[in-house]
Amino acid sequence: MIKYPDKYFVLKTEDLRACMTDKDVKMLFALIDKVVKYRKLKGKNPVNAYLVLNDEDPLTPIVWKLLELYVDQRDKIDEFEKDRLDRLV
């Protein structure tokens, strides 16, 4: 199994709806609001959108590898462009 970074915490909306009381929902939104305010104070986008891959999906390892290859190639291109610009100066 691929070890993915644990940078994010994801909960399925349908699971939340199934198990949370109205009080729980209010508490959750109060916590989310706290994080949004913190991000605003730090000058960050208060609410980001993310693509989530379910590690139980058979396509996840393929998609993960494609993302790794893309990032690796993008970094190489960025490095090449920086070197090229440095030589022009």
MDAnalysis code that builds the backbone (N, CA, C; Angstrom):
import MDAnalysis as mda
import numpy as np

u = mda.Universe.empty(267, n_residues=89, atom_resindex=np.repeat(np.arange(89), 3), trajectory=True)
u.add_TopologyAttr("name", ["N", "CA", "C"] * 89)
u.add_TopologyAttr("resid", np.arange(1, 90))
u.add_TopologyAttr("resname", ["MET", "ILE", "LYS", "TYR", "PRO", "ASP", "LYS", "TYR", "PHE", "VAL", "LEU", "LYS", "THR", "GLU", "ASP", "LEU", "ARG", "ALA", "CYS", "MET", "THR", "ASP", "LYS", "ASP", "VAL", "LYS", "MET", "LEU", "PHE", "ALA", "LEU", "ILE", "ASP", "LYS", "VAL", "VAL", "LYS", "TYR", "ARG", "LYS", "LEU", "LYS", "GLY", "LYS", "ASN", "PRO", "VAL", "ASN", "ALA", "TYR", "LEU", "VAL", "LEU", "ASN", "ASP", "GLU", "ASP", "PRO", "LEU", "THR", "PRO", "ILE", "VAL", "TRP", "LYS", "LEU", "LEU", "GLU", "LEU", "TYR", "VAL", "ASP", "GLN", "ARG", "ASP", "LYS", "ILE", "ASP", "GLU", "PHE", "GLU", "LYS", "ASP", "ARG", "LEU", "ASP", "ARG", "LEU", "VAL"])
u.atoms.positions = np.array([
    [0.836, -1.187, 0.000],
    [0.000, 0.000, 0.000],
    [0.883, 1.254, 0.000],
    [0.488, 2.238, -0.763],
    [1.230, 3.493, -0.859],
    [0.997, 4.300, 0.418],
    [2.059, 4.914, 0.935],
    [1.946, 5.779, 2.115],
    [1.710, 7.203, 1.615],
    [0.540, 7.722, 1.885],
    [0.185, 9.074, 1.467],
    [0.452, 10.035, 2.623],
    [0.744, 11.280, 2.304],
    [0.942, 12.259, 3.380],
    [-0.353, 12.448, 4.173],
    [-0.237, 12.661, 5.465],
    [-1.429, 12.855, 6.295],
    [-1.654, 14.332, 6.596],
    [-1.627, 15.127, 5.543],
    [-1.763, 16.567, 5.660],
    [-3.220, 17.020, 5.835],
    [-4.155, 16.180, 5.424],
    [-5.560, 16.562, 5.432],
    [-6.390, 15.574, 6.236],
    [-7.510, 16.052, 6.684],
    [-8.453, 15.229, 7.433],
    [-9.778, 15.306, 6.688],
    [-10.282, 14.192, 6.192],
    [-11.475, 14.187, 5.352],
    [-12.571, 13.351, 6.014],
    [-13.759, 13.915, 6.049],
    [-14.934, 13.195, 6.528],
    [-15.983, 13.207, 5.418],
    [-16.632, 12.078, 5.201],
    [-17.680, 12.015, 4.194],
    [-18.936, 12.696, 4.721],
    [-19.510, 13.551, 3.898],
    [-20.712, 14.290, 4.279],
    [-21.841, 13.347, 4.667],
    [-22.013, 12.265, 3.906],
    [-23.110, 11.343, 4.220],
    [-22.911, 10.681, 5.585],
    [-21.652, 10.435, 5.976],
    [-21.396, 9.869, 7.306],
    [-21.740, 10.883, 8.397],
    [-21.387, 12.140, 8.157],
    [-21.698, 13.182, 9.135],
    [-23.204, 13.330, 9.320],
    [-23.904, 13.364, 8.202],
    [-25.368, 13.512, 8.276],
    [-26.009, 12.334, 9.025],
    [-25.434, 11.168, 8.851],
    [-26.012, 9.965, 9.450],
    [-25.789, 9.879, 10.958],
    [-24.707, 10.478, 11.446],
    [-24.386, 10.245, 12.857],
    [-24.385, 11.489, 13.739],
    [-24.528, 12.675, 13.160],
    [-24.428, 13.887, 13.976],
    [-25.792, 14.440, 14.369],
    [-25.840, 14.922, 15.591],
    [-27.037, 15.629, 16.063],
    [-26.932, 17.084, 15.605],
    [-28.024, 17.828, 15.766],
    [-27.995, 19.261, 15.435],
    [-26.924, 19.984, 16.251],
    [-26.786, 19.594, 17.502],
    [-25.768, 20.190, 18.379],
    [-24.362, 19.888, 17.843],
    [-24.147, 18.651, 17.403],
    [-22.851, 18.271, 16.820],
    [-22.533, 19.116, 15.588],
    [-23.545, 19.299, 14.744],
    [-23.361, 20.082, 13.512],
    [-22.973, 21.514, 13.858],
    [-23.652, 22.110, 14.820],
    [-23.331, 23.482, 15.241],
    [-21.895, 23.560, 15.761],
    [-21.494, 22.564, 16.538],
    [-20.138, 22.537, 17.079],
    [-19.106, 22.412, 15.947],
    [-19.392, 21.528, 14.995],
    [-18.487, 21.342, 13.862],
    [-18.333, 22.643, 13.079],
    [-19.447, 23.304, 12.786],
    [-19.370, 24.554, 12.028],
    [-18.677, 25.655, 12.818],
    [-18.798, 25.647, 14.144],
    [-18.062, 26.615, 14.971],
    [-16.555, 26.376, 14.837],
    [-16.147, 25.106, 14.816],
    [-14.722, 24.780, 14.640],
    [-14.232, 25.166, 13.249],
    [-15.045, 24.886, 12.248],
    [-14.677, 25.255, 10.874],
    [-14.531, 26.771, 10.768],
    [-15.468, 27.503, 11.372],
    [-15.412, 28.967, 11.355],
    [-14.130, 29.473, 12.011],
    [-13.710, 28.820, 13.065],
    [-12.464, 29.193, 13.752],
    [-11.257, 29.028, 12.820],
    [-11.237, 27.929, 12.077],
    [-10.139, 27.686, 11.129],
    [-10.177, 28.713, 9.999],
    [-11.364, 29.036, 9.497],
    [-11.512, 30.031, 8.426],
    [-10.969, 31.387, 8.894],
    [-11.321, 31.806, 10.104],
    [-10.834, 33.083, 10.643],
    [-9.306, 33.068, 10.793],
    [-8.770, 31.959, 11.271],
    [-7.311, 31.815, 11.410],
    [-6.630, 31.972, 10.054],
    [-7.166, 31.288, 9.030],
    [-6.556, 31.357, 7.699],
    [-6.617, 32.783, 7.144],
    [-7.723, 33.479, 7.388],
    [-7.845, 34.875, 6.941],
    [-6.787, 35.745, 7.612],
    [-6.603, 35.563, 8.931],
    [-5.593, 36.335, 9.659],
    [-4.190, 36.097, 9.106],
    [-3.940, 34.888, 8.624],
    [-2.631, 34.540, 8.063],
    [-2.502, 34.963, 6.598],
    [-3.557, 35.587, 6.045],
    [-3.520, 36.029, 4.656],
    [-3.689, 34.893, 3.653],
    [-4.247, 33.793, 4.111],
    [-4.446, 32.636, 3.236],
    [-5.876, 32.616, 2.708],
    [-6.072, 31.851, 1.639],
    [-7.418, 31.612, 1.143],
    [-8.191, 30.927, 2.268],
    [-9.314, 31.496, 2.710],
    [-9.997, 30.937, 3.873],
    [-10.558, 29.528, 3.670],
    [-10.986, 29.224, 2.468],
    [-11.558, 27.900, 2.204],
    [-11.037, 27.408, 0.857],
    [-10.255, 26.352, 0.885],
    [-9.745, 25.760, -0.347],
    [-10.629, 24.596, -0.776],
    [-10.550, 24.267, -2.054],
    [-11.219, 23.070, -2.572],
    [-10.127, 22.053, -2.880],
    [-10.403, 20.797, -2.592],
    [-9.405, 19.751, -2.783],
    [-9.988, 18.584, -3.564],
    [-9.133, 17.916, -4.290],
    [-9.474, 16.668, -4.937],
    [-9.119, 15.561, -3.957],
    [-10.074, 14.689, -3.675],
    [-9.849, 13.628, -2.703],
    [-9.837, 12.283, -3.420],
    [-8.804, 11.503, -3.144],
    [-8.716, 10.144, -3.670],
    [-8.993, 9.171, -2.535],
    [-9.923, 8.274, -2.743],
    [-10.212, 7.245, -1.752],
    [-9.172, 6.144, -1.907],
    [-8.435, 5.861, -0.846],
    [-7.358, 4.869, -0.964],
    [-7.869, 3.453, -1.193],
    [-9.187, 3.265, -1.095],
    [-9.758, 1.953, -1.399],
    [-10.116, 1.800, -2.880],
    [-10.077, 2.892, -3.625],
    [-10.402, 2.845, -5.053],
    [-9.232, 2.227, -5.816],
    [-9.490, 1.284, -6.720],
    [-8.394, 0.642, -7.445],
    [-7.601, 1.590, -8.348],
    [-8.165, 2.732, -8.709],
    [-7.447, 3.684, -9.561],
    [-6.536, 4.624, -8.779],
    [-6.676, 4.662, -7.474],
    [-5.900, 5.603, -6.672],
    [-4.391, 5.477, -6.866],
    [-3.797, 4.294, -6.845],
    [-2.342, 4.211, -7.054],
    [-1.902, 4.773, -8.416],
    [-2.731, 4.582, -9.426],
    [-2.402, 5.091, -10.763],
    [-2.463, 6.618, -10.763],
    [-3.538, 7.166, -10.204],
    [-3.689, 8.625, -10.150],
    [-2.570, 9.236, -9.317],
    [-2.225, 8.608, -8.200],
    [-1.151, 9.095, -7.341],
    [0.171, 9.137, -8.110],
    [0.460, 8.067, -8.847],
    [1.703, 8.001, -9.619],
    [1.724, 9.087, -10.687],
    [0.604, 9.308, -11.356],
    [0.527, 10.380, -12.358],
    [0.803, 11.745, -11.728],
    [0.248, 11.970, -10.553],
    [0.501, 13.245, -9.859],
    [1.976, 13.389, -9.489],
    [2.581, 12.308, -9.007],
    [4.009, 12.342, -8.677],
    [4.852, 12.643, -9.911],
    [4.531, 11.996, -11.025],
    [5.271, 12.233, -12.272],
    [5.112, 13.671, -12.735],
    [3.894, 14.199, -12.635],
    [3.645, 15.575, -13.033],
    [4.469, 16.545, -12.185],
    [4.436, 16.360, -10.876],
    [5.183, 17.250, -9.975],
    [6.673, 17.161, -10.265],
    [7.184, 15.944, -10.461],
    [8.603, 15.747, -10.760],
    [8.989, 16.468, -12.054],
    [8.192, 16.310, -13.097],
    [8.479, 16.959, -14.375],
    [8.350, 18.476, -14.266],
    [7.328, 18.935, -13.540],
    [7.145, 20.371, -13.360],
    [8.348, 20.972, -12.646],
    [8.855, 20.285, -11.623],
    [10.022, 20.774, -10.890],
    [11.246, 20.831, -11.795],
    [11.418, 19.830, -12.647],
    [12.549, 19.814, -13.575],
    [12.444, 20.958, -14.584],
    [11.235, 21.208, -15.070],
    [11.035, 22.304, -16.015],
    [11.308, 23.636, -15.333],
    [10.819, 23.817, -14.111],
    [11.070, 25.050, -13.363],
    [12.565, 25.260, -13.154],
    [13.282, 24.195, -12.816],
    [14.730, 24.280, -12.604],
    [15.439, 24.643, -13.912],
    [15.028, 24.017, -15.013],
    [15.612, 24.313, -16.322],
    [15.387, 25.782, -16.689],
    [14.172, 26.266, -16.499],
    [13.849, 27.669, -16.819],
    [14.666, 28.630, -15.958],
    [14.838, 28.310, -14.691],
    [15.633, 29.170, -13.795],
    [17.065, 29.222, -14.256],
    [17.644, 28.053, -14.586],
    [19.021, 28.001, -15.087],
    [19.160, 28.810, -16.371],
    [18.186, 28.677, -17.256],
    [18.230, 29.381, -18.529],
    [18.180, 30.895, -18.301],
    [17.319, 31.344, -17.423],
    [17.215, 32.774, -17.131],
    [18.487, 33.294, -16.444],
    [19.060, 32.473, -15.544],
    [20.311, 32.876, -14.869],
    [21.439, 33.078, -15.876],
    [21.479, 32.256, -16.893],
    [22.527, 32.384, -17.908],
    [22.364, 33.626, -18.769],
    [21.126, 34.104, -18.888],
    [20.866, 35.293, -19.692],
    [21.271, 36.561, -18.960],
    [21.342, 36.502, -17.661],
    [21.641, 37.696, -16.854],
    [23.122, 37.927, -16.744],
])
